[in-house]
Amino acid sequence: MLIILDNAESILDPQVTSAQEIYTAVDELSRFNNICLCTTSRISTIPPDCEILEIPTLSMEAARDTFYRIYKCREQPDPINILRQLDFHPLSITLLATVAQYNKWGTKRLTKDWGRQRTGVLHAQHSRSLATTIELSLSSPMFQELGPNTRELLGTVAFFPQDVNEENIDRLFPAISDGPDMFDKFCVLSLTYRSNGFVTMLAPLRDYLCPKDPMSSLLLNTAEECYFSRLPTNIHPDESGFEESRWITSESANVGHLLDIFTSVDANSKNVWDACASFTNHLAWHKPRLLVLGPKIEALSDDHPSKAQCLHWLAWLFESIGNQVERKRLFTHTLKLWRARGDHYQIAQTLLELCDTNRLIGLPEEGIQQAKEASGIFERLGNTVKQAESLIELARLLHSDERLDAAEEAASHAINLLPEKGKQLNVCQSHRTLGNIYYSKGEAERAIHHLEVALRIASSLNHSTELFWVHFALADLFLGHRRFDDAHAHIGCTKAHAVDDVYLLACGSDLQARVWYEQHMYEEAKSEALGALGVFEKLGATRNAERTREFLMRIGRGVEGGGLGL
């Protein structure tokens, strides 16, 4: 005998009237050998002898097939993007297809209404809608027992696109005394589920439950304060707290969304914009990527107290993904703001950034003048560490301009200015710069010595970006001396230190292509170079892209018979 109890969450809810008697009866039925009992339920409290089968969302192909079994119009555009925004949730897809079929909508009308109403579209007929099924779960006695803040708490979870880190529940919601227990109940009711340490929910529930007025939610404002308090004004590998700030890598989408909303509804708040600057700072160090807040930052009036700092870190973020043209444009604007305010320290700091940008885009003379001005300002301010940083930049610019003796003198002077303890990242960069200079001077042993010193320091700091560039420099040096095994080994290390940074990975691939080329492995060289080119073009790293295109042409010219078809 096969007995099916469909939508059994009501009778299996432990808080419902007569629940124990019903639960006992279901438990007894499940013990008969000649009965197969099947229950479907949002609630995961079931008799102990029953086996739980989790029902996943649909695959993309199954979602499209389900949609078109109901909706008979197959005109363009394909609604797959809407289905994806529904997390391929079966009920939502069924309702969407039913609404479109009942109303004889074309896919253009469906797309338009989805963009305007979102999950409000999912209302097929009386008492048959996504809202009805969600409200049924929210009316459960188990849910109601959780207290008056429960729905607002769910709305706060729905607000964050990257869900809620289970380790942060008490921190984000200090007013909820039994927060972890409440989240357990949400999962039992299938309103949320756990995934890789986060409590998440399906997109249709998220869209339905998300607060329409974020400023009115006390819990959401408390979560905002929690996130903002974890964004110190400035972070640096040489400063305490740098490692702790890596938390941003797992929750950057939440903070970015929070700032995007709150800079819109509270545009004049200095606190929000200061948090925006700090967030951009964190991303630049730990998770370089383009920022949706960029246009909002640039739209601020020049006299806004937070604009210069926001622009500074936005420019730095563009540097971290290799877009030097945008970096220079933004830093030029930033320099104008600091000069207007007469802040000499910030003027010199921005000059440092601009001279580095000019070096990377091939304007060494302009950069040399900026580095000298920055060095002079820091010397007058008595800041020897920043003066050393200016000299490191000057050495790099002189190196790129092939003025090697002057470059060596500037880098050596920088090392002498730095303290014996502390500021190890600056010391590391000085040795890496000297290593590159000696390599250009043909003094391989001295170059390797300084690069190995830089490698030891970067390893002790566990500084991924600096480790990448030291290994990159060593790989380039060994490539120049045709020590291919050593070059491959160091390129492998660059990939290990650029796991989350697509720009650095592309730089490593570009160098890998050049090693393959020198070993006459042209197909491998072409594949690596094309991959790197695609990334450089996507990120707007123009100079890198130009160099890689030239290299691809070189591959084509270097292969007898033109076998690569470039």
FIPAPA-63861 format. One record per residue (C-alpha): residue number from 1; residue in three letters; y, z, x. Coordinates in steps of 0.001 Angstrom, whole numbers. Example, Ala and Ser with C-alpha at 12.3 -4.5 7.8 and 13.67 -1.06 7.14 Angstrom:
<rs>
R_1_Ala_-4500_7800_12300
R_2_Ser_-1060_7140_13670
</rs>
This chain:
<rs>
R_1_Met_0_0_0
R_2_Leu_3453_-940_1302
R_3_Ile_6326_1241_50
R_4_Ile_9892_247_944
R_5_Leu_12834_2616_555
R_6_Asp_15845_359_1088
R_7_Asn_19270_1837_1945
R_8_Ala_17704_5284_2055
R_9_Glu_20651_7043_3725
R_10_Ser_21529_8869_495
R_11_Ile_18125_10454_-48
R_12_Leu_17598_11169_3660
R_13_Asp_20983_12844_4195
R_14_Pro_20068_16472_5038
R_15_Gln_23226_17708_3252
R_16_Val_22508_16006_-109
R_17_Thr_21317_17978_-3164
R_18_Ser_17498_18335_-3233
R_19_Ala_17369_16741_222
R_20_Gln_14582_19003_1432
R_21_Glu_12289_18198_-1498
R_22_Ile_12895_14443_-1089
R_23_Tyr_12458_14668_2660
R_24_Thr_9158_16540_2188
R_25_Ala_7899_13902_-255
R_26_Val_8788_11076_2136
R_27_Asp_7163_12995_4972
R_28_Glu_3938_13380_2959
R_29_Leu_3881_9680_2057
R_30_Ser_4211_8766_5724
R_31_Arg_1024_10720_6532
R_32_Phe_-1381_8663_4362
R_33_Asn_-3481_6239_6375
R_34_Asn_-3602_3709_3524
R_35_Ile_193_3675_2994
R_36_Cys_2736_1894_5109
R_37_Leu_6154_3420_4441
R_38_Cys_9230_1452_5506
R_39_Thr_12757_2853_5163
R_40_Thr_16066_1207_5969
R_41_Ser_18953_3555_6508
R_42_Arg_22200_4052_8393
R_43_Ile_21081_7632_9011
R_44_Ser_18648_8147_11862
R_45_Thr_17177_11402_10448
R_46_Ile_13691_10309_9415
R_47_Pro_10260_11950_9121
R_48_Pro_8821_12739_12570
R_49_Asp_5740_10537_12079
R_50_Cys_7866_7428_11473
R_51_Glu_8642_5055_14295
R_52_Ile_12322_4162_14734
R_53_Leu_13116_478_15167
R_54_Glu_16732_-254_16080
R_55_Ile_18004_-3396_14351
R_56_Pro_20280_-5248_16788
R_57_Thr_23143_-7576_15967
R_58_Leu_22333_-11289_15816
R_59_Ser_22283_-13697_18685
R_60_Met_25019_-16336_18692
R_61_Glu_22566_-19001_17505
R_62_Ala_21132_-16802_14745
R_63_Ala_24643_-15822_13626
R_64_Arg_25696_-19458_13294
R_65_Asp_22459_-20309_11487
R_66_Thr_22915_-17379_9058
R_67_Phe_26489_-18438_8357
R_68_Tyr_25570_-22077_7592
R_69_Arg_22622_-21150_5360
R_70_Ile_25258_-19869_2912
R_71_Tyr_28335_-21887_3829
R_72_Lys_27606_-25581_3361
R_73_Cys_30743_-27103_4893
R_74_Arg_30234_-28048_8562
R_75_Glu_33676_-29417_9323
R_76_Gln_35553_-28544_12494
R_77_Pro_36594_-26149_13933
R_78_Asp_33339_-24276_14380
R_79_Pro_33870_-20637_13228
R_80_Ile_31890_-19215_16150
R_81_Asn_34976_-17383_17494
R_82_Ile_35300_-15499_14202
R_83_Leu_31588_-14679_14261
R_84_Arg_31984_-13379_17800
R_85_Gln_34908_-11181_16711
R_86_Leu_32536_-9719_14114
R_87_Asp_30119_-8758_16928
R_88_Phe_27566_-11050_15178
R_89_His_27107_-8269_12594
R_90_Pro_24695_-9625_9907
R_91_Leu_26331_-8115_6803
R_92_Ser_29825_-9190_7888
R_93_Ile_28651_-12728_8596
R_94_Thr_26877_-12921_5230
R_95_Leu_30001_-11702_3421
R_96_Leu_32261_-14087_5363
R_97_Ala_30067_-17082_4556
R_98_Thr_29831_-16030_888
R_99_Val_33624_-15691_534
R_100_Ala_34192_-19089_2121
R_101_Gln_31511_-20743_-40
R_102_Tyr_32690_-19126_-3327
R_103_Asn_36297_-20209_-2696
R_104_Lys_35357_-23667_-1364
R_105_Trp_37430_-23011_1759
R_106_Gly_37395_-25409_4666
R_107_Thr_37041_-23883_8106
R_108_Lys_40790_-24295_8761
R_109_Arg_41594_-22189_5675
R_110_Leu_38922_-19685_6680
R_111_Thr_40404_-19398_10177
R_112_Lys_43909_-18978_8748
R_113_Asp_42872_-16233_6314
R_114_Trp_40859_-14451_8992
R_115_Gly_43902_-14422_11259
R_116_Arg_46008_-12983_8419
R_117_Gln_43625_-10516_6762
R_118_Arg_40895_-9851_9325
R_119_Thr_38072_-7847_7714
R_120_Gly_40048_-7749_4454
R_121_Val_38567_-11217_3894
R_122_Leu_35072_-9723_3629
R_123_His_35122_-9051_-108
R_124_Ala_32660_-11346_-1872
R_125_Gln_32728_-9891_-5409
R_126_His_33037_-6585_-7274
R_127_Ser_31520_-3664_-5301
R_128_Arg_30250_-6066_-2647
R_129_Ser_32407_-5872_449
R_130_Leu_32481_-4471_3936
R_131_Ala_34872_-1767_2726
R_132_Thr_32345_-668_92
R_133_Thr_29529_-230_2602
R_134_Ile_31756_1626_5066
R_135_Glu_33181_3921_2393
R_136_Leu_29607_4638_1247
R_137_Ser_28849_6000_4709
R_138_Leu_32117_7971_4747
R_139_Ser_31263_9556_1390
R_140_Ser_27990_10905_2787
R_141_Pro_27674_14700_2452
R_142_Met_26881_14861_6169
R_143_Phe_30170_13112_6973
R_144_Gln_32171_15191_4496
R_145_Glu_30811_18392_6024
R_146_Leu_32474_17501_9339
R_147_Gly_35932_18497_8103
R_148_Pro_39382_17077_7289
R_149_Asn_40133_15504_10709
R_150_Thr_36952_13469_10778
R_151_Arg_38266_10175_9434
R_152_Glu_41319_10329_11705
R_153_Leu_39007_10956_14655
R_154_Leu_36992_7854_13736
R_155_Gly_40236_5901_13478
R_156_Thr_41200_7008_16977
R_157_Val_37861_5782_18312
R_158_Ala_38437_2506_16453
R_159_Phe_41874_2122_18057
R_160_Phe_40510_1917_21606
R_161_Pro_38922_-1471_22430
R_162_Gln_36886_9_25309
R_163_Asp_35565_2876_23179
R_164_Val_35479_6544_24207
R_165_Asn_33981_7816_27436
R_166_Glu_31586_10629_26509
R_167_Glu_32801_12650_29497
R_168_Asn_36368_12497_28128
R_169_Ile_35746_13675_24555
R_170_Asp_36991_17229_25131
R_171_Arg_39907_15987_27250
R_172_Leu_41043_13341_24723
R_173_Phe_40598_15515_21650
R_174_Pro_41373_19126_22651
R_175_Ala_42157_20080_19032
R_176_Ile_38587_19204_17976
R_177_Ser_36576_22293_18887
R_178_Asp_33148_20718_18329
R_179_Gly_33978_17172_19427
R_180_Pro_30646_16292_21103
R_181_Asp_28731_17541_18033
R_182_Met_30911_15437_15720
R_183_Phe_30263_12347_17830
R_184_Asp_26542_13092_17615
R_185_Lys_26866_13069_13801
R_186_Phe_28769_9768_13914
R_187_Cys_25845_8247_15791
R_188_Val_23319_9733_13322
R_189_Leu_25307_8081_10511
R_190_Ser_25393_4778_12473
R_191_Leu_29176_4766_12358
R_192_Thr_29121_4714_16150
R_193_Tyr_26506_4173_18826
R_194_Arg_26159_4971_22502
R_195_Ser_26315_2358_25231
R_196_Asn_26428_3030_28986
R_197_Gly_28093_6425_28643
R_198_Phe_30595_5330_25982
R_199_Val_30712_5966_22256
R_200_Thr_31454_2637_20606
R_201_Met_31425_964_17205
R_202_Leu_30903_-2518_15858
R_203_Ala_33991_-4716_15614
R_204_Pro_34061_-4883_11769
R_205_Leu_34075_-1071_11488
R_206_Arg_36678_-876_14260
R_207_Asp_38951_-3322_12469
R_208_Tyr_38584_-1513_9131
R_209_Leu_39064_2028_10462
R_210_Cys_41812_1408_13036
R_211_Pro_45036_3261_12025
R_212_Lys_47656_914_10600
R_213_Asp_50467_3171_11883
R_214_Pro_49409_4523_15308
R_215_Met_52528_6697_15638
R_216_Ser_51521_8708_12556
R_217_Ser_48149_9734_14024
R_218_Leu_48391_13152_15676
R_219_Leu_45018_12697_17382
R_220_Leu_46016_9302_18781
R_221_Asn_49290_10695_20110
R_222_Thr_47343_13511_21780
R_223_Ala_45003_10938_23365
R_224_Glu_48079_9006_24539
R_225_Glu_49436_12117_26286
R_226_Cys_46036_12697_27892
R_227_Tyr_45873_9171_29320
R_228_Phe_49506_9177_30470
R_229_Ser_49073_12547_32228
R_230_Arg_46300_10983_34311
R_231_Leu_48625_8251_35599
R_232_Pro_50549_9802_38515
R_233_Thr_53775_8024_39440
R_234_Asn_52475_6669_42726
R_235_Ile_49070_6430_44366
R_236_His_48129_5423_47893
R_237_Pro_44910_5602_49950
R_238_Asp_46598_8039_52345
R_239_Glu_47563_10416_49536
R_240_Ser_45430_13046_47797
R_241_Gly_44120_12092_44375
R_242_Phe_43575_8440_45266
R_243_Glu_39812_8574_44742
R_244_Glu_40217_10380_41407
R_245_Ser_42493_7594_40208
R_246_Arg_39556_5174_40264
R_247_Trp_38764_6313_36710
R_248_Ile_41083_3498_35588
R_249_Thr_38398_912_36431
R_250_Ser_36233_2004_33504
R_251_Glu_39007_2592_30948
R_252_Ser_41716_91_31854
R_253_Ala_41337_-1804_28564
R_254_Asn_41998_1374_26577
R_255_Val_45133_2274_28530
R_256_Gly_46403_-1314_28474
R_257_His_45947_-1529_24690
R_258_Leu_47603_1850_24195
R_259_Leu_50619_764_26232
R_260_Asp_50794_-2623_24524
R_261_Ile_51032_-934_21108
R_262_Phe_53317_1942_22086
R_263_Thr_55781_-239_24018
R_264_Ser_56135_-2235_20790
R_265_Val_56588_680_18377
R_266_Asp_58537_2902_20802
R_267_Ala_60273_332_23004
R_268_Asn_63076_2650_24157
R_269_Ser_60831_5428_25418
R_270_Lys_61253_5958_29167
R_271_Asn_58019_7962_29178
R_272_Val_56020_4983_27888
R_273_Trp_57569_2540_30373
R_274_Asp_57066_4945_33290
R_275_Ala_53405_5130_32264
R_276_Cys_53375_1313_32175
R_277_Ala_54614_1184_35788
R_278_Ser_51978_3725_36868
R_279_Phe_49237_1851_35018
R_280_Thr_50196_-1396_36774
R_281_Asn_50151_501_40082
R_282_His_46608_1743_39348
R_283_Leu_45403_-1750_38439
R_284_Ala_46882_-3239_41609
R_285_Trp_44885_-797_43744
R_286_His_41671_-528_41774
R_287_Lys_41212_-3402_39307
R_288_Pro_43468_-6402_39968
R_289_Arg_43841_-8607_36894
R_290_Leu_46573_-10300_34887
R_291_Leu_48490_-8000_32577
R_292_Val_49382_-8740_28938
R_293_Leu_52339_-6368_29353
R_294_Gly_53969_-8705_31892
R_295_Pro_56268_-10577_29446
R_296_Lys_57372_-7275_27877
R_297_Ile_58309_-5881_31301
R_298_Glu_60398_-8947_32147
R_299_Ala_62077_-8830_28721
R_300_Leu_63523_-5360_29428
R_301_Ser_67262_-5334_30092
R_302_Asp_68154_-5112_33796
R_303_Asp_69841_-1739_33262
R_304_His_66681_-182_31773
R_305_Pro_65810_2807_34027
R_306_Ser_62144_1795_34320
R_307_Lys_62484_-1976_34801
R_308_Ala_62758_-2092_38589
R_309_Gln_59645_61_39056
R_310_Cys_57681_-1878_36419
R_311_Leu_58679_-5192_38051
R_312_His_57710_-3848_41478
R_313_Trp_54154_-3074_40451
R_314_Leu_53839_-6215_38354
R_315_Ala_54748_-8230_41452
R_316_Trp_52255_-6195_43482
R_317_Leu_49601_-6963_40890
R_318_Phe_50244_-10702_41313
R_319_Glu_49907_-10233_45071
R_320_Ser_46511_-8593_44622
R_321_Ile_45195_-11681_42794
R_322_Gly_46731_-14087_45311
R_323_Asn_49586_-15537_43230
R_324_Gln_52288_-15416_45884
R_325_Val_54780_-17629_44038
R_326_Glu_54974_-15228_41083
R_327_Arg_54993_-12292_43489
R_328_Lys_58058_-13667_45295
R_329_Arg_59901_-14433_42048
R_330_Leu_59363_-10921_40713
R_331_Phe_60211_-9169_43981
R_332_Thr_63387_-11240_44334
R_333_His_64438_-9965_40900
R_334_Thr_63423_-6410_41866
R_335_Leu_65493_-6592_45073
R_336_Lys_68546_-7621_43027
R_337_Leu_68101_-4547_40787
R_338_Trp_67733_-2121_43722
R_339_Arg_70752_-3588_45554
R_340_Ala_72820_-3118_42378
R_341_Arg_71767_531_42296
R_342_Gly_72359_1076_46008
R_343_Asp_68907_2590_46593
R_344_His_68410_1863_50313
R_345_Tyr_64812_3065_50490
R_346_Gln_63733_831_47604
R_347_Ile_65754_-2079_49015
R_348_Ala_63851_-1814_52307
R_349_Gln_60510_-1383_50513
R_350_Thr_61110_-4527_48450
R_351_Leu_62180_-6439_51564
R_352_Leu_58814_-5481_53082
R_353_Glu_57009_-7006_50122
R_354_Leu_59128_-10160_50251
R_355_Cys_58572_-10736_53960
R_356_Asp_54813_-10474_53449
R_357_Thr_55083_-12969_50577
R_358_Asn_57070_-15404_52691
R_359_Arg_54450_-15191_55427
R_360_Leu_51696_-16083_52964
R_361_Ile_53561_-19024_51434
R_362_Gly_54539_-20431_54837
R_363_Leu_58181_-19323_55229
R_364_Pro_57981_-17166_58377
R_365_Glu_61636_-17392_59431
R_366_Glu_62901_-16066_56090
R_367_Gly_60287_-13302_56264
R_368_Ile_61217_-12370_59850
R_369_Gln_64828_-11736_58824
R_370_Gln_63679_-9577_55885
R_371_Ala_61266_-7573_58087
R_372_Lys_64020_-6905_60627
R_373_Glu_66434_-5769_57887
R_374_Ala_63761_-3461_56413
R_375_Ser_62969_-2004_59853
R_376_Gly_66652_-1325_60482
R_377_Ile_67115_452_57136
R_378_Phe_64057_2668_57658
R_379_Glu_65185_3496_61204
R_380_Arg_68593_4604_59861
R_381_Leu_66822_6670_57205
R_382_Gly_64693_8299_59936
R_383_Asn_61442_7175_58285
R_384_Thr_59277_6213_61275
R_385_Val_56154_5547_59186
R_386_Lys_57957_2973_57060
R_387_Gln_59586_1572_60187
R_388_Ala_56075_1086_61584
R_389_Glu_55028_-716_58392
R_390_Ser_58025_-3029_58821
R_391_Leu_57000_-3751_62414
R_392_Ile_53441_-4543_61304
R_393_Glu_54841_-7088_58845
R_394_Leu_57143_-8451_61548
R_395_Ala_54152_-8822_63897
R_396_Arg_52222_-10762_61269
R_397_Leu_55159_-13083_60659
R_398_Leu_55706_-13694_64367
R_399_His_51971_-14340_64692
R_400_Ser_52063_-16948_61910
R_401_Asp_55088_-18527_63666
R_402_Glu_53013_-18666_66895
R_403_Arg_55359_-16285_68742
R_404_Leu_52391_-14324_70026
R_405_Asp_53975_-12184_72761
R_406_Ala_56693_-10963_70387
R_407_Ala_54049_-10325_67729
R_408_Glu_51969_-8254_70167
R_409_Glu_55037_-6211_71131
R_410_Ala_55929_-5466_67484
R_411_Ala_52360_-4413_66566
R_412_Ser_52039_-2200_69660
R_413_His_55382_-557_68861
R_414_Ala_54153_131_65316
R_415_Ile_51073_1984_66632
R_416_Asn_53286_4094_68936
R_417_Leu_55494_5116_65995
R_418_Leu_52605_6277_63808
R_419_Pro_51402_9905_63969
R_420_Glu_48039_10743_65540
R_421_Lys_46802_12255_62281
R_422_Gly_47430_10935_58806
R_423_Lys_48630_7452_57863
R_424_Gln_45294_6092_59036
R_425_Leu_45587_3053_56780
R_426_Asn_48740_1999_58668
R_427_Val_46961_2548_61994
R_428_Cys_44053_475_60729
R_429_Gln_46371_-2379_59708
R_430_Ser_48089_-2277_63113
R_431_His_44761_-2666_64923
R_432_Arg_43667_-5446_62564
R_433_Thr_46952_-7255_63219
R_434_Leu_46530_-6873_66990
R_435_Gly_42967_-8149_66702
R_436_Asn_44161_-11309_64981
R_437_Ile_46937_-11776_67554
R_438_Tyr_44573_-11450_70515
R_439_Tyr_42160_-13861_68851
R_440_Ser_44982_-16436_68658
R_441_Lys_45806_-15759_72316
R_442_Gly_42201_-16551_73266
R_443_Glu_41422_-12962_74302
R_444_Ala_38226_-12529_72296
R_445_Glu_37077_-9237_73806
R_446_Arg_40412_-7506_73168
R_447_Ala_40434_-8971_69653
R_448_Ile_36954_-7623_68902
R_449_His_37906_-4204_70317
R_450_His_40897_-3816_67997
R_451_Leu_39027_-5164_64966
R_452_Glu_36161_-2740_65577
R_453_Val_38656_141_65801
R_454_Ala_40122_-1043_62485
R_455_Leu_36618_-1231_60998
R_456_Arg_35820_2381_61976
R_457_Ile_39057_3645_60423
R_458_Ala_38636_1606_57218
R_459_Ser_35042_2858_56915
R_460_Ser_36159_6479_57271
R_461_Leu_38747_5892_54530
R_462_Asn_36231_3966_52399
R_463_His_39108_1587_51656
R_464_Ser_37465_-1460_50068
R_465_Thr_40353_-3912_50430
R_466_Glu_40997_-3098_54083
R_467_Leu_37263_-3208_54812
R_468_Phe_37180_-6663_53237
R_469_Trp_39968_-8002_55445
R_470_Val_38594_-6470_58652
R_471_His_35170_-8007_58010
R_472_Phe_36910_-11253_57061
R_473_Ala_38805_-11278_60376
R_474_Leu_35610_-10592_62345
R_475_Ala_33742_-13330_60462
R_476_Asp_36571_-15776_61202
R_477_Leu_36563_-14782_64882
R_478_Phe_32791_-15242_65205
R_479_Leu_33022_-18563_63378
R_480_Gly_35579_-19700_65961
R_481_His_33110_-18794_68723
R_482_Arg_30207_-20444_66828
R_483_Arg_28318_-17150_66525
R_484_Phe_27100_-18113_63068
R_485_Asp_24681_-15234_62490
R_486_Asp_27449_-12708_63154
R_487_Ala_29829_-14669_60925
R_488_His_27286_-14700_58061
R_489_Ala_26687_-10949_58471
R_490_His_30375_-10103_58170
R_491_Ile_30862_-12478_55227
R_492_Gly_28033_-10616_53501
R_493_Cys_29983_-7404_54084
R_494_Thr_33131_-8923_52573
R_495_Lys_31248_-9584_49321
R_496_Ala_30046_-5981_49224
R_497_His_33662_-4781_49388
R_498_Ala_35063_-7239_46822
R_499_Val_32678_-6702_43916
R_500_Asp_35408_-6266_41277
R_501_Asp_38044_-8536_42834
R_502_Val_37639_-12223_42019
R_503_Tyr_40413_-13265_44407
R_504_Leu_38797_-11556_47394
R_505_Leu_35390_-12932_46418
R_506_Ala_36905_-16421_46360
R_507_Cys_38423_-15884_49825
R_508_Gly_34971_-14864_51073
R_509_Ser_33401_-17943_49482
R_510_Asp_36031_-20167_51085
R_511_Leu_35233_-18749_54533
R_512_Gln_31501_-19017_53821
R_513_Ala_32012_-22713_53054
R_514_Arg_33596_-23220_56472
R_515_Val_30652_-21568_58204
R_516_Trp_28211_-23819_56334
R_517_Tyr_30333_-26823_57276
R_518_Glu_30192_-25972_60986
R_519_Gln_26405_-25686_60645
R_520_His_26333_-29163_59021
R_521_Met_25078_-27727_55715
R_522_Tyr_27455_-29846_53664
R_523_Glu_26033_-29355_50178
R_524_Glu_26187_-25569_50577
R_525_Ala_29740_-25859_51954
R_526_Lys_30799_-28011_49007
R_527_Ser_29320_-25601_46449
R_528_Glu_31046_-22536_47932
R_529_Ala_34377_-24350_48324
R_530_Leu_34362_-25681_44758
R_531_Gly_33648_-22202_43420
R_532_Ala_36530_-20755_45434
R_533_Leu_38876_-23567_44347
R_534_Gly_38178_-22888_40670
R_535_Val_39132_-19225_41085
R_536_Phe_42272_-19982_43117
R_537_Glu_43475_-22472_40507
R_538_Lys_42794_-20069_37640
R_539_Leu_44702_-17244_39358
R_540_Gly_47598_-19441_40433
R_541_Ala_46886_-18824_44134
R_542_Thr_48562_-22126_45035
R_543_Arg_48461_-21970_48839
R_544_Asn_44784_-20967_48865
R_545_Ala_43984_-23785_46436
R_546_Glu_45805_-26357_48596
R_547_Arg_43923_-25257_51720
R_548_Thr_40585_-25421_49904
R_549_Arg_41320_-28909_48498
R_550_Glu_42169_-30105_52008
R_551_Phe_38924_-28598_53263
R_552_Leu_36917_-30369_50535
R_553_Met_38461_-33665_51631
R_554_Arg_37492_-32790_55192
R_555_Ile_33900_-32286_54069
R_556_Gly_33986_-35696_52417
R_557_Arg_35352_-37365_55543
R_558_Gly_32934_-35541_57810
R_559_Val_29749_-36657_56090
R_560_Glu_28404_-39996_57243
R_561_Gly_27873_-42400_54379
R_562_Gly_29966_-40337_51927
R_563_Gly_26859_-38757_50448
R_564_Leu_28699_-35894_48727
R_565_Gly_30606_-38123_46338
R_566_Leu_33850_-36168_46650
</rs>
